[in-house]
């Protein structure tokens, strides 16, 4: 008997909400491949240009998609990125949107030395639920889950939420 292909999971949210912490633990515990899109883009030069105002690279989405396509076909991936509207819907069986309290997020981004423009833009993104709205506009509502990354306890709860989802998915 052959093993069922594992699902692909998207973990998304504003920078600083706790995606990487969650992805690292999930990949280890579920034996999934963690695909950190920001890291992949930097390592493979999937960058169109550099935005000096926001002090960040601009992703070449097409190059990233071409790179990820064959990997996604295998299943068992946890994809991490701070945006989600350009990923094909067919790639994911679950989309988890991580959120965080604004004061906590502010402190985390300040610690990363974000400039004021970038910091306020990301805080506004979180206030207005921009990433959650992107997810709702891009994927079926029954695969979207909201989770929290405020504290380590929240992160543990979110970790268990994803692991419970996976246990239920395997039973289908």
C-alpha positions in Angstrom: 0.0 0.0 0.0 1.4 3.4 -0.9 1.4 6.3 1.5 -1.2 9.0 0.9 0.4 12.3 -0.3 0.5 14.8 2.5 -1.3 18.1 2.1 0.2 21.5 1.5 -0.3 24.1 4.1 0.1 27.9 3.8 1.1 29.9 6.9 0.6 33.6 6.2 0.3 36.9 8.1 1.9 40.3 8.6 5.7 40.2 9.2 6.4 39.7 12.9 3.3 37.8 13.9 5.1 34.5 14.6 4.9 32.6 11.3 8.5 31.4 11.3 8.3 30.1 14.9 5.2 28.2 14.0 6.5 26.8 10.7 9.8 25.7 12.2 8.0 23.6 14.9 5.4 22.3 12.5 7.9 21.1 9.9 9.8 19.3 12.7 6.8 17.7 14.3 4.8 16.8 11.2 7.9 15.9 9.1 6.8 18.5 6.4 9.1 20.6 4.2 9.2 24.2 5.3 9.3 26.5 2.3 10.2 30.0 3.5 9.4 32.1 0.4 11.4 35.2 1.6 14.4 33.0 2.2 14.0 31.2 -1.1 13.6 34.5 -3.0 16.8 35.9 -1.5 18.9 32.7 -2.0 17.8 32.1 -5.6 17.6 35.8 -6.5 13.9 35.9 -7.2 14.0 39.7 -6.7 12.7 42.2 -9.2 14.1 45.3 -7.5 14.8 46.9 -4.2 12.3 49.3 -2.5 14.5 51.9 -0.8 11.5 53.6 0.9 10.4 50.4 2.6 13.9 49.0 2.8 13.0 45.6 1.3 13.3 43.5 -1.8 10.4 43.2 -4.3 9.6 39.6 -5.0 9.5 38.3 -8.6 6.4 36.2 -8.0 6.6 34.4 -11.4 10.1 33.1 -10.7 9.0 31.9 -7.2 5.9 30.2 -8.6 7.9 28.4 -11.3 10.3 27.2 -8.6 7.6 26.1 -6.2 5.3 24.4 -8.7 7.1 21.0 -8.9 7.6 21.0 -5.1 4.0 21.6 -4.4 3.0 18.6 -6.6 4.7 16.3 -4.1 2.7 17.5 -1.1 3.9 17.7 2.5 4.9 21.4 2.3 4.4 24.2 4.8 4.7 27.4 2.7 5.4 30.6 4.7 5.0 34.1 3.3 3.6 37.4 4.3 1.2 37.6 1.3 -1.0 35.0 -0.2 -3.1 36.3 -3.0 -0.7 35.2 -5.8 -0.4 31.5 -4.8 -2.7 29.2 -6.8 -5.7 28.0 -4.8 -5.1 24.4 -6.0 -1.8 24.2 -4.0 -3.3 24.3 -0.5 -5.5 22.2 1.5 -5.4 24.7 4.5 -4.5 28.3 4.9 -3.6 29.5 8.4 -3.5 33.3 8.9 -1.5 34.3 11.9 -2.3 37.5 13.7 -0.9 39.4 16.6 -1.8 42.3 18.9 -0.6 45.6 17.6 1.5 46.6 20.6 3.3 43.2 20.5 3.8 43.4 16.8 5.1 47.0 17.1 7.8 45.9 19.6 8.8 42.9 17.4 9.2 45.0 14.3 11.0 47.8 16.2 13.4 45.1 17.4 14.0 44.1 13.7 15.0 47.8 13.1 12.2 48.4 10.6 12.2 52.0 9.5 9.1 54.1 10.5 7.5 53.9 7.1 7.8 50.1 6.9 6.8 49.7 10.6 3.6 51.8 10.3 2.7 50.1 7.0 2.9 46.7 8.6 1.0 47.8 11.7 -1.7 49.2 9.5 -1.8 46.0 7.6 -2.4 44.1 10.8 -5.0 46.6 12.1 -7.1 46.3 8.9 -6.7 42.6 8.6 -5.2 42.9 5.1 -3.7 39.4 5.0 -6.9 37.7 6.3 -8.9 39.7 3.7 -6.4 38.5 1.0 -6.9 34.9 2.1 -10.7 35.3 2.0 -10.5 36.7 -1.5 -8.2 34.0 -2.7 -9.3 30.7 -1.1 -12.4 28.9 -0.2 -13.6 29.9 3.3 -13.7 26.3 4.6 -9.9 26.0 4.3 -9.0 29.3 6.0 -8.2 29.4 9.7 -7.3 32.3 12.0 -4.6 31.7 14.6 -2.7 33.8 17.0 1.0 34.5 17.5 0.9 36.9 20.4 2.6 34.9 23.1 4.4 31.5 23.3 1.2 30.1 24.8 -0.8 31.4 21.8 1.9 29.9 19.5 1.5 26.5 21.2 -2.3 26.7 20.9 -1.8 27.6 17.2 0.6 24.7 16.7 -1.9 22.3 18.2 -4.7 23.8 16.0 -2.6 23.0 12.8 -1.7 19.6 14.1 -5.3 18.8 14.9 -6.3 20.0 11.5 -3.8 17.6 10.0 -5.0 14.7 12.1 -8.5 15.3 10.8 -7.3 15.7 7.2 -5.6 12.3 7.4 -8.9 10.7 8.5 -10.7 11.8 5.4 
